[in-house]
Amino acid sequence: MKTIQTIPDAWQNIAQLFIALGDAHRQRILLTFEKGERMNILQIAAASTLSRTAVTHHLRILRDSGALQSEKVGKEVYFWVDKAFMTNAIGNVLHYIETEI
């Protein structure tokens, strides 16, 4: 048995991603996006059973975790899946598991 004093580099900054992905509402929000699609809060809320306030809360968590990116265009904020970030983060964890555990 080894003692872990620090989190491996490959696992740094991904705890929030796993927390975000652990919620069924946030999973459903991510699944509403088509490949390459950008949507605003109203579009995402329309595809959800949640209130706009609840959707906004979940979008903030997804954005803060790196799962989503956003951009304000005029009065609207558009969101899209950051596929590269999620692929890299999960890939780093899988690589660590395959090579170190």
Summary of the structure (lengths in Angstrom):
residues: 101
radius of gyration: 15.7
end to end distance: 11.2
largest distance: 55.3
contacts: 248
relative contact order: 0.19
helix: 55%
strand: 14%
